[in-house]
Amino acid sequence: MTVDVLIPVYRPGRKFAGLLAMLEKQTVLPRKILVVNTEQAYWNESGFEGVRGLEVRHITKEEFDHGATRNLLMSLSDADVCLCMTDDAVPADGRLIENLLAGFEKKGPKGEEVIAVYARQLADRDCGEAERFTRAFNYPEESRIKTKADIETLGIKAFFASIVCCAYRRDLFLRQGGFTPRTIFNEDMIFAAGALKAGYAVCYAADARVIHSHNYGCMQQLRRNFDLGVSQADHPEVFDGVPSEGEGIRLVKATAAHLAGTGHLLQIPGLAVKSAFKYAGYRLGKAYGRLPGGLVMKLTMNKNYWRNGK
């Protein structure tokens, strides 16, 4: 299988440089590294000279969209497999691509073909204990195949296939129509939901690992979850019937138990406050249609989504 890596980039920094360096150390080397960079002024042309297979296209901030920009990247490739990554996800070792490709050799319990394989995310060294546990909670040590039959038991987690690092069989991806072209968030889950319902399988490859985590503050979490709520409100065909509140509560309880059991009791109040901000953002996002436009612009992380004619 030929592999191209597709990366939307904005203000590339140290982690992006680390990502490119690790791609050159893979046991299976990508044929091309296709980058769509938002705002040419933020791209250091001399900083990435000599990177094998690197091709860059520049767009404006107004042109960026989570779904449409990744569809653009897909259109620039003719590889068998397209590995979508974010610019802050760094391969943990040299076998990331090799282990992702192995996922396509698997089948669902009824012979379902694997359309996408996503990687395990590990916390970075600067990560707080609660976020470190969240990574382990959402990305466990065991790999698994998910199919339509798992929606009833897994709920919204069945659609989980993080585009932070997710490989797609390009022919099947295009057959499914690609990503929804206008999305504020969750383009990966929306696509995975449609793929499962169409009879494909999604593979979680725990041995394919990237280092990726965030140390968001309360307002950052609120804005992120506001956009998450907006995406769910905009796509009831995907998210109605699989509410995410229960999974969020389960995570908070598990995180509190972990903090208590590992001697981090003083972090539990902070967890409670941050969780309240997350939930408030999510509920506000779900109800965005009843909010004044000015408030929506203050709450969202993706202002151009609204400026471009939501």
C-alpha positions in Angstrom: 0.0 0.0 0.0 1.2 3.5 -0.8 0.8 6.0 2.0 0.5 9.8 1.9 0.4 11.9 5.1 -2.1 14.7 5.1 -1.7 17.6 7.6 -3.6 20.9 7.9 -1.2 23.3 9.6 -1.6 26.6 11.4 1.4 28.5 12.9 3.7 25.4 12.8 6.1 25.1 15.6 8.3 22.7 17.6 5.8 19.8 17.6 5.3 20.0 13.8 9.0 19.9 13.3 9.2 16.9 15.6 6.3 15.3 13.6 8.2 15.7 10.3 11.4 14.4 11.8 9.7 11.2 13.1 8.0 10.6 9.7 11.4 10.3 8.2 12.3 7.5 10.8 9.3 5.3 10.0 9.8 1.6 8.9 7.2 2.4 6.2 8.0 5.7 4.7 5.2 7.9 3.4 5.4 8.7 -0.3 4.3 12.3 0.2 3.7 14.6 3.1 0.9 16.9 1.9 0.3 20.1 3.9 -2.4 22.7 3.6 -1.1 25.7 5.6 -3.4 28.4 6.9 -1.9 31.9 6.2 1.4 31.8 4.2 2.8 34.5 6.5 3.1 31.9 9.3 5.1 29.4 7.2 8.8 29.4 7.5 9.9 28.3 4.0 13.6 27.8 5.0 12.7 25.9 8.1 11.4 22.8 6.3 13.8 22.6 3.4 15.0 19.1 2.6 12.0 17.2 4.1 11.4 14.3 1.8 8.1 14.3 -0.1 6.9 17.6 1.5 4.4 19.5 -0.6 2.7 22.6 0.7 -0.4 24.5 -0.4 -1.4 27.8 1.3 -4.9 29.0 2.1 -6.3 31.9 4.0 -7.9 31.7 7.5 -11.3 32.4 5.9 -10.9 29.4 3.6 -10.2 26.9 6.4 -12.8 24.4 7.3 -12.3 21.2 9.3 -14.1 19.0 6.7 -13.4 20.9 3.5 -9.7 21.4 4.1 -9.2 17.7 4.7 -11.2 16.9 1.6 -8.9 19.2 -0.3 -5.9 17.3 1.1 -7.5 14.0 0.0 -8.0 15.4 -3.5 -4.2 16.1 -3.8 -3.4 12.4 -3.1 -3.7 9.3 -5.1 -2.3 7.0 -2.5 -3.9 3.7 -1.4 -4.0 5.0 2.2 -4.2 8.6 3.4 -3.0 9.2 7.0 -4.6 12.3 8.4 -2.8 13.9 11.3 -2.8 17.2 13.2 0.3 19.3 13.3 0.8 18.7 17.0 0.7 14.9 16.9 4.2 13.4 17.1 4.8 9.7 16.3 6.0 7.9 19.5 8.3 5.6 17.5 9.2 4.4 14.0 6.4 1.9 13.6 3.4 4.2 13.6 2.6 3.8 9.9 3.5 0.1 9.8 1.1 -0.6 12.7 -1.7 1.5 11.2 -1.4 -0.3 7.9 -1.7 -3.7 9.7 -5.2 -2.6 10.9 -6.5 -2.7 7.3 -5.7 -6.4 7.2 -8.3 -7.1 9.8 -12.0 -7.7 9.4 -15.1 -7.2 11.5 -16.9 -10.2 13.0 -19.1 -10.5 9.9 -16.3 -9.8 7.5 -16.7 -6.0 7.5 -13.9 -4.3 5.6 -11.8 -1.8 7.7 -12.2 1.7 6.2 -10.2 3.6 8.9 -7.5 2.9 11.5 -6.8 5.3 14.3 -3.9 5.6 16.7 -3.5 5.6 20.4 -2.7 9.0 21.9 -0.2 9.3 24.7 0.2 12.3 27.0 3.2 14.6 26.6 5.6 15.1 29.4 4.2 18.5 30.4 0.7 17.1 30.8 -1.2 17.3 34.1 -2.4 14.1 35.9 -6.1 14.5 35.0 -5.3 14.9 31.3 -2.9 12.0 31.4 -5.6 9.8 32.8 -8.0 11.1 30.2 -5.7 9.9 27.4 -5.4 6.5 29.0 -9.2 6.3 29.5 -10.0 7.2 25.8 -7.1 5.3 24.3 -6.6 2.0 26.2 -3.9 -0.6 25.7 -6.2 -3.0 23.9 -6.9 -2.7 20.2 -10.4 -3.4 18.9 -12.5 -3.5 15.8 -15.8 -1.5 15.8 -18.8 -2.2 13.6 -22.4 -1.2 13.3 -23.3 -3.9 15.9 -21.3 -2.0 18.5 -23.4 1.1 18.4 -26.0 -0.3 20.8 -23.4 -1.2 23.5 -20.8 1.5 22.9 -23.1 4.4 22.1 -21.2 7.5 20.9 -17.9 5.8 21.6 -18.6 3.5 18.6 -18.1 6.6 16.3 -14.8 7.6 18.0 -11.9 7.6 15.4 -9.8 10.7 16.2 -8.4 12.5 13.2 -5.4 13.5 15.3 -4.0 10.4 13.7 -6.3 8.3 11.6 -5.5 6.4 8.4 -8.2 6.0 5.7 -8.5 3.6 2.7 -8.7 6.3 0.1 -11.0 4.4 -2.3 -13.5 3.5 0.4 -13.3 7.0 1.9 -14.2 8.6 -1.5 -17.0 6.0 -2.0 -18.5 7.2 1.3 -18.4 10.8 0.1 -15.5 12.1 2.2 -15.9 14.4 5.1 -18.9 16.7 5.5 -17.6 19.8 3.7 -18.9 22.3 6.3 -18.2 21.2 9.9 -17.2 23.1 13.0 -16.0 20.0 14.8 -16.3 16.2 14.9 -15.8 15.6 11.1 -14.0 12.4 12.1 -16.9 11.1 14.1 -19.5 12.1 11.6 -17.6 10.2 8.9 -17.1 7.1 11.1 -20.8 7.0 12.0 -21.7 7.0 8.3 -19.1 4.3 7.6 -20.3 2.0 10.3 -23.9 2.4 9.3 -22.9 1.6 5.7 -21.4 -1.7 6.8 -17.7 -0.9 7.2 -15.5 -1.4 10.3 -13.2 1.0 12.1 -10.1 -0.2 13.8 -8.4 1.2 16.9 -4.7 0.2 16.7 -3.3 0.6 20.2 0.3 -0.3 19.0 0.2 2.7 16.7 1.1 5.6 19.0 1.4 9.3 18.8 2.2 11.8 21.6 -0.6 14.3 21.7 -2.3 16.1 24.7 -3.4 19.5 25.8 -3.4 21.6 28.9 -6.5 23.6 28.3 -7.8 26.1 30.8 -11.4 26.4 31.8 -12.5 28.8 29.1 -10.6 26.9 26.4 -12.5 23.8 27.5 -15.8 25.6 27.5 -15.2 26.9 23.9 -14.0 23.5 22.7 -17.1 21.8 24.1 -19.3 24.6 22.8 -18.2 23.7 19.3 -18.6 20.0 20.1 -22.2 20.7 21.1 -22.8 22.8 17.9 -21.6 19.9 15.8 -24.0 17.5 17.5 -26.9 19.9 17.2 -26.1 20.3 13.5 -26.0 16.5 12.9 -28.9 14.9 14.6 -28.8 12.1 12.1 -25.6 11.0 13.7 -25.8 12.0 17.4 -29.5 11.7 18.3 -30.0 8.5 20.2 -26.3 8.3 21.3 -26.0 11.2 23.8 -22.5 11.9 25.1 -23.4 13.1 28.6 -23.2 9.6 30.1 -19.7 9.0 28.7 -18.6 12.3 30.1 -19.9 11.6 33.5 -18.2 8.2 33.5 -14.9 9.9 32.6 -15.2 12.5 35.4 -16.0 9.8 38.0 -13.1 7.6 36.8 -10.7 10.5 36.8 -11.7 11.6 40.3 -11.2 8.0 41.5 -7.8 7.9 39.9 -6.7 11.2 41.4 -7.9 10.0 44.9 -6.1 6.7 44.5 -2.8 8.2 43.3 -2.4 10.8 46.0 -3.6 13.8 43.9 -6.6 14.7 46.1 -5.9 18.4 45.8 -6.5 18.2 42.0 -10.1 17.0 42.4 -11.7 20.4 43.0 -10.0 21.7 39.9 -11.3 18.6 38.0 -14.8 19.5 39.2 -14.6 23.1 38.1 -13.1 22.3 34.7 -15.8 19.6 34.2 -18.5 22.1 34.9 -17.0 24.4 32.3 -17.0 21.5 29.8 -20.6 20.7 30.5 -21.7 24.3 30.3 -20.0 24.7 27.0 -21.5 21.5 25.6 -25.1 22.5 26.7 -24.7 26.0 25.3 -23.4 24.6 22.0 -26.4 22.2 21.8 -28.7 25.2 22.2 -26.8 27.6 20.1 -29.8 28.3 17.9 -31.5 30.1 20.8 -28.4 32.2 21.6 -27.7 35.8 20.4 -25.1 35.9 17.6 -22.7 38.0 19.6 -22.7 35.5 22.4 -22.1 32.6 20.0 -19.0 34.5 18.7 -17.7 34.8 22.2 -18.2 31.2 23.0 -16.8 29.5 19.8 -13.2 28.5 19.1 -13.9 28.6 15.3 -15.1 32.2 14.5 -14.6 31.8 10.8 -17.1 29.0 10.7 -19.8 31.5 11.6 -18.3 34.4 9.5 -18.3 32.2 6.4 -22.1 31.8 6.5 -23.1 29.1 9.0 
